Amino acid sequence: MTTLKELQDFLTKVYCNKIGFEYMHIREIEKCNWIREKIEIHQEPYTKEQKYTIMERLAFADNFERFLATKFGTAKRFGLEGCETMIPGMKALVDRSSELGVRNVVMGMAHRGRLSVLCNVIRKPAEQIFKEFKGIVDPVKGDWSFSGDVKYHLGTSFDRKYPDGRSLHLEILANPSHLEAVNPLVLGKSRAKMYFEEDEEGKGTMPILVHGDAAIAGQGIVYEHMQFCNLKEYQTGGTIHIICNNQVGFTADPTQSRSTLYSSDIGKAFDAPIFHVNADHPEEVTRVFELAAEWRAEFHTDVIIDLIGYRRYGHNEIDQPFFTQPVMYKSITNHPPALKLYSDQLVKDGTFTQAEIDSTNKMCQEVFEKAFAEAESFRGTEEWMAQRYDYLNKATSIALTGCEEKTLQIASTALTTIPEKFTLHSQLKKIIAQKKQTLDAGENIDWGTAEGLAFATLLLEGVHVRLSGQDSERGTFSHRHAVLHDQKTGERYMPLNNITPDQSAFASIVSSPLSEFGVLGFELGYSNETENQLVIWEAQFGDFSNGAQVIIDQFLSAMENKWSVQSGLVLLLPHGYQGMGPEHSSCRLERFLLMCDDQEDFVPPMDEENRMQLQQANWQVVNCTTPANYFHVLRRQIHREFRKPLVIAAPKDLLRHKLAVSKIEEFGADWRFQRVISEMHSEELKSNEKVRRLIFCSGKVYYEALTMRREMKVDDCAIVRLEQISPFPFDRIAKEIRTYPNAEVVWLQEEPKNQGAWVYVSERIQTASRELNADEKRPGYIGRRAMAATAEGYGAVHTREQKKILQEVFSDEWKLTELAVKVPV
């Protein structure tokens, strides 16, 4: 019989030793009991072979950092010294998870220890890492590190084969310096793997996120992405969170970095068990990482490992930590590394001799010396690349994106067919009946119907469609209704997933949590998994995208250029001035155009046989004015040989506008996306030679201008719509200017002058006329004056200003300024 003293001693050994367990906050008793059954037992010691594996892995981690410090003493590397045991821990986690059925591991982490993880866990060649330290860039355009970014931001992947035949794919995603920003991408990519492998529980795919102690407590994105853990369309079967806890955030002490006792306390909100472990003890570290693997395999929920160590040097290796933490760093300076402590222990207990330890260290050093010697001549293989760039060097065909009549009929039937016993809301009955009527007639097809046709026809072609955002199932403006709800039972029905009995691809239309940063990052990661899918993130209002600005600036706009990673992600950003005030009018089009990397003063080859403008751009920005053109631009994302992000200034007013409709033939097989739409009502105008003003515009202001032109009975002003703003359609703009040889050129927009497309298009219009027509024309500007806010806050003021600019664009009294006159070349 166990005495009370013996029980106390045993529990003290379990709970008050090198590992601290937090799990009593978990609300499910069986989970608490599972942990108790795992830890409140006698732990079998590791065998000599297992101890050698732990020691060897730690030796590689230790010697890697020492080698870099010796060879590249003044280079930033954000070393792992003080938490080196994370390497044997992570390798144990990966091995145990593989034994439990995991086939894919997707990792995300910041810079601290990243190089060691890349080399020692993911197995990126040490030759490549040393080559990057030497600053050697291969002249080959297709090299896997083709972009430009610092070595501790790059990602890679590796397929590991085990002796028993198991295989495991490991990858670590590239990331910027913005701490924790990569986390939702890891989860999105993991979720996509689960979807395509039909692995609903996440048994085969495991995400791992490595956090800093200050970052996990301080960055709001952590809460956003952890909120996904139990959401049906976002959960990933449990994420392994590893806190590389060096007890300092750059120069800030923990008392300056958080209000909670532990940096891991956020996990308690999500019933995640938290295992704190002393980083000086590699066997306990290994045991905790293996326990985390087993927890996830059992419960498929998140788990947190708090690896408590220290940072031997400053934030980077040339930083002076004594400036801000003198007492701590006095202790750290005199503290032996984990490898020394563990080696001494192994020698002391007779497991290994000092000679055996020294031999292992020598072997590690020789491996790195050899890699260093071969670094300059090393050439990476396809295995280490994110994507190849072959398409950049050749023109690709510009595909027709329309569909055969039969395909459109099948899609139309599916969109308007509801199960017999399904009780629709009475208003929805009318909406769907009207949709059926317009499709049968082939006329007056509206925006929501065009979108449904785009999704349905892609699904019929075997392309997965995923759309997420706040209220996306219904649509913020009640225009989509992709998911229907039975009014009696609450049952859900998706017409898009009931197109044909043998349908092979399905849609995920998801109303997301109230998050922009997290959800956009998730969808971006999802889109990176495979090319055969259309992935869309929809903002509730376009300006809400600025809540995800880190994802847009650091990832989406430049990830192909920095990291060789393509994405076909679509951003739907509702945009348009309707008197709703500064917060619901603009998607901040100017910000996206500012980040476009095409040149304003250079016209690339524009003929279809040689055009590579889209391939070489970083993304596309469009503002469609017809449902059919919206249909085609969505389908164009799939029907070409490469992937580019697409930013759509999506309409609000045009969703039900009586003029913004299309005919069914515009969706036909011979049609494709129109970058520019010429004057559509030439019968209302004088001859081209007598047109005095050529008005370029984009978006819904076109219909307002057309209406005003008719009201004012103007017959000498042509209106041309710029549907694709970037990459800029130089050829089409030049052609339109040639069409009206005597017309002055103006740009009309409803946004303020310092916003919208004006700054982007003005110089490009000049370039198009100068380079292609040999007759430079500088456009005039008509729109709101420059403003700090995006729009007026009062509806009456908006109406007055809108009317003013619409009248001004047709006025005989308005003249081009002196700087905007025709300038002969």
ChimeraX attribute file (.defattr): number of C-alpha atoms within 10 A of each C-alpha:
attribute: neighborCount
match mode: 1-to-1
recipient: residues
	/A:1	4
	/A:2	7
	/A:3	8
	/A:4	9
	/A:5	9
	/A:6	11
	/A:7	11
	/A:8	12
	/A:9	12
	/A:10	15
	/A:11	15
	/A:12	11
	/A:13	13
	/A:14	18
	/A:15	14
	/A:16	12
	/A:17	12
	/A:18	16
	/A:19	22
	/A:20	16
	/A:21	18
	/A:22	18
	/A:23	18
	/A:24	14
	/A:25	15
	/A:26	16
	/A:27	11
	/A:28	10
	/A:29	9
	/A:30	10
	/A:31	18
	/A:32	16
	/A:33	14
	/A:34	12
	/A:35	16
	/A:36	13
	/A:37	10
	/A:38	13
	/A:39	15
	/A:40	14
	/A:41	11
	/A:42	9
	/A:43	10
	/A:44	6
	/A:45	9
	/A:46	12
	/A:47	10
	/A:48	12
	/A:49	10
	/A:50	12
	/A:51	18
	/A:52	18
	/A:53	14
	/A:54	23
	/A:55	24
	/A:56	19
	/A:57	26
	/A:58	25
	/A:59	27
	/A:60	25
	/A:61	29
	/A:62	26
	/A:63	20
	/A:64	23
	/A:65	19
	/A:66	16
	/A:67	16
	/A:68	19
	/A:69	16
	/A:70	10
	/A:71	13
	/A:72	14
	/A:73	13
	/A:74	12
	/A:75	14
	/A:76	18
	/A:77	25
	/A:78	22
	/A:79	28
	/A:80	28
	/A:81	21
	/A:82	24
	/A:83	27
	/A:84	29
	/A:85	32
	/A:86	28
	/A:87	26
	/A:88	26
	/A:89	27
	/A:90	20
	/A:91	20
	/A:92	24
	/A:93	23
	/A:94	24
	/A:95	16
	/A:96	19
	/A:97	26
	/A:98	22
	/A:99	14
	/A:100	16
	/A:101	16
	/A:102	22
	/A:103	20
	/A:104	24
	/A:105	22
	/A:106	22
	/A:107	28
	/A:108	25
	/A:109	28
	/A:110	24
	/A:111	23
	/A:112	23
	/A:113	23
	/A:114	24
	/A:115	26
	/A:116	27
	/A:117	22
	/A:118	22
	/A:119	18
	/A:120	21
	/A:121	23
	/A:122	23
	/A:123	18
	/A:124	22
	/A:125	17
	/A:126	24
	/A:127	23
	/A:128	24
	/A:129	21
	/A:130	23
	/A:131	23
	/A:132	17
	/A:133	18
	/A:134	15
	/A:135	12
	/A:136	13
	/A:137	15
	/A:138	17
	/A:139	8
	/A:140	8
	/A:141	15
	/A:142	17
	/A:143	21
	/A:144	23
	/A:145	25
	/A:146	22
	/A:147	19
	/A:148	14
	/A:149	16
	/A:150	15
	/A:151	21
	/A:152	23
	/A:153	18
	/A:154	23
	/A:155	26
	/A:156	20
	/A:157	21
	/A:158	17
	/A:159	15
	/A:160	13
	/A:161	11
	/A:162	12
	/A:163	6
	/A:164	6
	/A:165	6
	/A:166	13
	/A:167	15
	/A:168	21
	/A:169	17
	/A:170	20
	/A:171	24
	/A:172	24
	/A:173	22
	/A:174	25
	/A:175	26
	/A:176	22
	/A:177	13
	/A:178	14
	/A:179	20
	/A:180	24
	/A:181	27
	/A:182	28
	/A:183	29
	/A:184	30
	/A:185	30
	/A:186	30
	/A:187	35
	/A:188	28
	/A:189	27
	/A:190	30
	/A:191	28
	/A:192	23
	/A:193	23
	/A:194	22
	/A:195	17
	/A:196	12
	/A:197	12
	/A:198	11
	/A:199	16
	/A:200	17
	/A:201	17
	/A:202	27
	/A:203	21
	/A:204	23
	/A:205	28
	/A:206	32
	/A:207	26
	/A:208	24
	/A:209	22
	/A:210	25
	/A:211	27
	/A:212	25
	/A:213	25
	/A:214	25
	/A:215	21
	/A:216	25
	/A:217	21
	/A:218	18
	/A:219	14
	/A:220	14
	/A:221	24
	/A:222	21
	/A:223	17
	/A:224	19
	/A:225	25
	/A:226	21
	/A:227	17
	/A:228	22
	/A:229	20
	/A:230	16
	/A:231	11
	/A:232	10
	/A:233	17
	/A:234	23
	/A:235	25
	/A:236	32
	/A:237	27
	/A:238	28
	/A:239	29
	/A:240	24
	/A:241	23
	/A:242	27
	/A:243	23
	/A:244	29
	/A:245	29
	/A:246	23
	/A:247	20
	/A:248	21
	/A:249	18
	/A:250	15
	/A:251	16
	/A:252	13
	/A:253	14
	/A:254	19
	/A:255	11
	/A:256	11
	/A:257	17
	/A:258	16
	/A:259	11
	/A:260	12
	/A:261	9
	/A:262	13
	/A:263	23
	/A:264	25
	/A:265	16
	/A:266	18
	/A:267	19
	/A:268	16
	/A:269	12
	/A:270	20
	/A:271	18
	/A:272	23
	/A:273	25
	/A:274	24
	/A:275	22
	/A:276	22
	/A:277	25
	/A:278	19
	/A:279	26
	/A:280	24
	/A:281	17
	/A:282	27
	/A:283	21
	/A:284	18
	/A:285	30
	/A:286	22
	/A:287	17
	/A:288	24
	/A:289	29
	/A:290	20
	/A:291	21
	/A:292	26
	/A:293	26
	/A:294	18
	/A:295	21
	/A:296	21
	/A:297	22
	/A:298	13
	/A:299	13
	/A:300	21
	/A:301	22
	/A:302	26
	/A:303	23
	/A:304	25
	/A:305	25
	/A:306	26
	/A:307	27
	/A:308	20
	/A:309	23
	/A:310	21
	/A:311	25
	/A:312	20
	/A:313	20
	/A:314	20
	/A:315	19
	/A:316	18
	/A:317	17
	/A:318	14
	/A:319	13
	/A:320	15
	/A:321	19
	/A:322	14
	/A:323	10
	/A:324	14
	/A:325	15
	/A:326	12
	/A:327	9
	/A:328	15
	/A:329	20
	/A:330	11
	/A:331	10
	/A:332	16
	/A:333	11
	/A:334	8
	/A:335	12
	/A:336	11
	/A:337	18
	/A:338	23
	/A:339	24
	/A:340	14
	/A:341	14
	/A:342	19
	/A:343	20
	/A:344	16
	/A:345	13
	/A:346	19
	/A:347	15
	/A:348	12
	/A:349	9
	/A:350	10
	/A:351	16
	/A:352	17
	/A:353	15
	/A:354	15
	/A:355	10
	/A:356	14
	/A:357	20
	/A:358	13
	/A:359	12
	/A:360	18
	/A:361	19
	/A:362	13
	/A:363	15
	/A:364	20
	/A:365	18
	/A:366	12
	/A:367	15
	/A:368	19
	/A:369	15
	/A:370	12
	/A:371	19
	/A:372	20
	/A:373	13
	/A:374	16
	/A:375	21
	/A:376	18
	/A:377	12
	/A:378	17
	/A:379	14
	/A:380	16
	/A:381	9
	/A:382	12
	/A:383	13
	/A:384	19
	/A:385	19
	/A:386	22
	/A:387	18
	/A:388	16
	/A:389	19
	/A:390	10
	/A:391	13
	/A:392	17
	/A:393	11
	/A:394	13
	/A:395	16
	/A:396	18
	/A:397	14
	/A:398	16
	/A:399	16
	/A:400	17
	/A:401	23
	/A:402	23
	/A:403	23
	/A:404	13
	/A:405	14
	/A:406	9
	/A:407	16
	/A:408	22
	/A:409	16
	/A:410	16
	/A:411	25
	/A:412	23
	/A:413	15
	/A:414	20
	/A:415	24
	/A:416	18
	/A:417	14
	/A:418	18
	/A:419	9
	/A:420	6
	/A:421	7
	/A:422	17
	/A:423	17
	/A:424	17
	/A:425	14
	/A:426	9
	/A:427	9
	/A:428	12
	/A:429	14
	/A:430	12
	/A:431	15
	/A:432	18
	/A:433	14
	/A:434	14
	/A:435	20
	/A:436	19
	/A:437	15
	/A:438	19
	/A:439	22
	/A:440	13
	/A:441	12
	/A:442	14
	/A:443	15
	/A:444	19
	/A:445	25
	/A:446	25
	/A:447	27
	/A:448	20
	/A:449	26
	/A:450	23
	/A:451	18
	/A:452	21
	/A:453	25
	/A:454	25
	/A:455	24
	/A:456	30
	/A:457	23
	/A:458	25
	/A:459	23
	/A:460	20
	/A:461	13
	/A:462	15
	/A:463	20
	/A:464	22
	/A:465	21
	/A:466	19
	/A:467	22
	/A:468	23
	/A:469	25
	/A:470	21
	/A:471	20
	/A:472	24
	/A:473	22
	/A:474	17
	/A:475	18
	/A:476	17
	/A:477	16
	/A:478	12
	/A:479	18
	/A:480	18
	/A:481	20
	/A:482	21
	/A:483	19
	/A:484	20
	/A:485	16
	/A:486	14
	/A:487	13
	/A:488	10
	/A:489	9
	/A:490	11
	/A:491	11
	/A:492	11
	/A:493	16
	/A:494	20
	/A:495	21
	/A:496	26
	/A:497	20
	/A:498	18
	/A:499	21
	/A:500	12
	/A:501	7
	/A:502	8
	/A:503	14
	/A:504	13
	/A:505	17
	/A:506	21
	/A:507	23
	/A:508	18
	/A:509	22
	/A:510	21
	/A:511	18
	/A:512	22
	/A:513	17
	/A:514	13
	/A:515	19
	/A:516	25
	/A:517	23
	/A:518	31
	/A:519	29
	/A:520	29
	/A:521	29
	/A:522	28
	/A:523	28
	/A:524	29
	/A:525	24
	/A:526	27
	/A:527	27
	/A:528	20
	/A:529	18
	/A:530	15
	/A:531	18
	/A:532	17
	/A:533	23
	/A:534	23
	/A:535	25
	/A:536	26
	/A:537	27
	/A:538	28
	/A:539	27
	/A:540	21
	/A:541	22
	/A:542	25
	/A:543	20
	/A:544	21
	/A:545	24
	/A:546	16
	/A:547	15
	/A:548	18
	/A:549	15
	/A:550	16
	/A:551	26
	/A:552	20
	/A:553	14
	/A:554	17
	/A:555	23
	/A:556	24
	/A:557	21
	/A:558	20
	/A:559	22
	/A:560	24
	/A:561	18
	/A:562	21
	/A:563	25
	/A:564	23
	/A:565	23
	/A:566	25
	/A:567	24
	/A:568	24
	/A:569	26
	/A:570	23
	/A:571	23
	/A:572	23
	/A:573	26
	/A:574	25
	/A:575	24
	/A:576	24
	/A:577	23
	/A:578	15
	/A:579	18
	/A:580	15
	/A:581	17
	/A:582	16
	/A:583	16
	/A:584	20
	/A:585	22
	/A:586	26
	/A:587	26
	/A:588	21
	/A:589	23
	/A:590	18
	/A:591	14
	/A:592	19
	/A:593	23
	/A:594	11
	/A:595	14
	/A:596	20
	/A:597	15
	/A:598	19
	/A:599	13
	/A:600	17
	/A:601	14
	/A:602	12
	/A:603	18
	/A:604	14
	/A:605	14
	/A:606	14
	/A:607	9
	/A:608	11
	/A:609	12
	/A:610	13
	/A:611	17
	/A:612	21
	/A:613	19
	/A:614	19
	/A:615	21
	/A:616	17
	/A:617	20
	/A:618	23
	/A:619	27
	/A:620	21
	/A:621	21
	/A:622	22
	/A:623	26
	/A:624	29
	/A:625	25
	/A:626	24
	/A:627	24
	/A:628	31
	/A:629	24
	/A:630	23
	/A:631	26
	/A:632	24
	/A:633	23
	/A:634	21
	/A:635	24
	/A:636	18
	/A:637	24
	/A:638	20
	/A:639	18
	/A:640	15
	/A:641	13
	/A:642	18
	/A:643	22
	/A:644	23
	/A:645	24
	/A:646	23
	/A:647	22
	/A:648	26
	/A:649	23
	/A:650	26
	/A:651	22
	/A:652	21
	/A:653	15
	/A:654	21
	/A:655	20
	/A:656	16
	/A:657	13
	/A:658	11
	/A:659	13
	/A:660	19
	/A:661	21
	/A:662	20
	/A:663	17
	/A:664	19
	/A:665	17
	/A:666	21
	/A:667	25
	/A:668	18
	/A:669	15
	/A:670	13
	/A:671	17
	/A:672	22
	/A:673	25
	/A:674	17
	/A:675	22
	/A:676	21
	/A:677	20
	/A:678	19
	/A:679	17
	/A:680	11
	/A:681	10
	/A:682	15
	/A:683	9
	/A:684	15
	/A:685	16
	/A:686	15
	/A:687	12
	/A:688	17
	/A:689	12
	/A:690	15
	/A:691	19
	/A:692	20
	/A:693	20
	/A:694	25
	/A:695	26
	/A:696	25
	/A:697	24
	/A:698	26
	/A:699	23
	/A:700	25
	/A:701	20
	/A:702	22
	/A:703	18
	/A:704	14
	/A:705	21
	/A:706	16
	/A:707	14
	/A:708	17
	/A:709	21
	/A:710	12
	/A:711	10
	/A:712	12
	/A:713	12
	/A:714	16
	/A:715	18
	/A:716	20
	/A:717	26
	/A:718	28
	/A:719	24
	/A:720	20
	/A:721	25
	/A:722	26
	/A:723	26
	/A:724	21
	/A:725	21
	/A:726	27
	/A:727	22
	/A:728	27
	/A:729	20
	/A:730	22
	/A:731	19
	/A:732	17
	/A:733	25
	/A:734	23
	/A:735	15
	/A:736	19
	/A:737	22
	/A:738	16
	/A:739	15
	/A:740	20
	/A:741	15
	/A:742	15
	/A:743	22
	/A:744	22
	/A:745	26
	/A:746	24
	/A:747	23
	/A:748	26
	/A:749	26
	/A:750	25
	/A:751	27
	/A:752	19
	/A:753	17
	/A:754	15
	/A:755	23
	/A:756	23
	/A:757	25
	/A:758	23
	/A:759	15
	/A:760	19
	/A:761	20
	/A:762	18
	/A:763	16
	/A:764	22
	/A:765	26
	/A:766	25
	/A:767	24
	/A:768	27
	/A:769	23
	/A:770	19
	/A:771	17
	/A:772	17
	/A:773	16
	/A:774	13
	/A:775	19
	/A:776	20
	/A:777	27
	/A:778	25
	/A:779	27
	/A:780	20
	/A:781	21
	/A:782	24
	/A:783	21
	/A:784	20
	/A:785	13
	/A:786	12
	/A:787	13
	/A:788	9
	/A:789	13
	/A:790	23
	/A:791	23
	/A:792	19
	/A:793	14
	/A:794	12
	/A:795	13
	/A:796	11
	/A:797	13
	/A:798	18
	/A:799	14
	/A:800	10
	/A:801	17
	/A:802	22
	/A:803	14
	/A:804	14
	/A:805	18
	/A:806	23
	/A:807	17
	/A:808	16
	/A:809	25
	/A:810	22
	/A:811	13
	/A:812	10
	/A:813	7
	/A:814	11
	/A:815	14
	/A:816	16
	/A:817	11
	/A:818	8
	/A:819	10
	/A:820	17
	/A:821	16
	/A:822	17
	/A:823	12
	/A:824	9
	/A:825	11
